[in-house]
Amino acid sequence: KQLQGDEHEMFTGKRDISQCLRLVEEDRAITSPAAKLPYYPLVVRKGRGATVEDVDGNTYIDFLASAGAVNTGHCHPKVVEAIRRQSEDLILYTHVYMYHEPIIELTKELLAITPGDFRKRAYYGLAGSDANDGIIKLARIATGRPKIIAYLRAYHGSTYGALSMSAVSLNMHRKLGPLLPDIYHVPYPDPYRTPFPGMTEEEVSDFAIEQIRIAFSTNIPPDETAAIVIEPIQGDSGLVVPPKKYMQSLRKLCDEYGILLVSEEVQQGFGRTGKWFGIENFDVVPDAIVMGKAIASGLPLGAVVARADLMEKWQAPAHLFTAAGNPVCCAAALATISVIREENLLQNAVDLGAHIKNRFLEMQKKYEIIGDVRGIGLSIGVDLVKDRETKERNGEAAAKICYRAWERGLLLSFFSGSVLRVQPPLVISKEQADQAMDIIEESFEDFFAGDIPDSIFETVKG
């Protein structure tokens, strides 16, 4: 009833969304509320490239890429053809007991595109979450040490190991304990919301490294620490980009104490930042890279590539799944890598990312609520605030602007309470990006004009 109220007539009345509304109500009645963070009543029917269409036939530009999982765009013809061909030959014969060619070919490709000139090996799972579970096991077995360090405001997934490393939301942890032991969290270096006012990036970096050293001298013995797991851009906390100095200092700190450095690339991998992996923007080589989301253009697949000497220290059945690395997902992943190469999507991420950031920076001059514009490539966060001095988060503005953008034909979301999430498919064109930015500007204008009703909060949870 709220969705169909008169207050939305100005926009939703222009689009027939009756089937969407009906299906949303059906979904709400029968699916788990723990698995839903809704933004608007959108029921997706199909997608092509950087656009999607709902069940009522309305088309939207996609600035979310299914949570960063379809970097090659929706239903890329080459990926679809690879899936079709492979599914006609073999959908699954578990790699746990047997072998198949697609997983061998994919592994060779992954070893080639990940940084590091050392010998490597890979393992597979079904998502970034279980890939993160595996890295906890691998680090403990390979080093003989029990402790894992992750970061405050990090998100690594919803399986128990990934959940234990995450620290982005209390609702992830409420009544779910005990979580895995010997996992600790330290502050992530945030150059915008600094530990103390007026700190430079270098000071933020030094402060964050010092927090780890203090922990090493008080409650986390370094000789018992197996790994430090870090997102090269902290995603769900609002696309926070750490200082380059911090990442390089962290590598030196890990080397000093014999600790593994793990780059968690589930959200930032496969070209999102204009590099194959986000860590490459910092000239740092990790000991292991965690992958998921975009690896197979939307099919369920996760992986870790790590130093071979680490992988060779554990044995089956330490980490295996019946359908992990199945032939269809591997074929899709091979096609994904091929598309990124052939269509020069790394460069497109760099070029269009700079263009979109510049447009937001121009908007920042006009709108005081834009506190910060940050990101690398096509992984851009726009931090909305109530006051630029206090940097208090403006969740109301984020929710209303995203909802109005949807009404105008753009899929835009926010996270960390107030940060607009700009992560379109890497195949998006400049024309589509400009059209999307025009919609965002119009939505800002509607917000300041008071034309977006409070009733949207009945729908928008984010």
Disulfide bonds with the S-S distance in Angstrom:
none
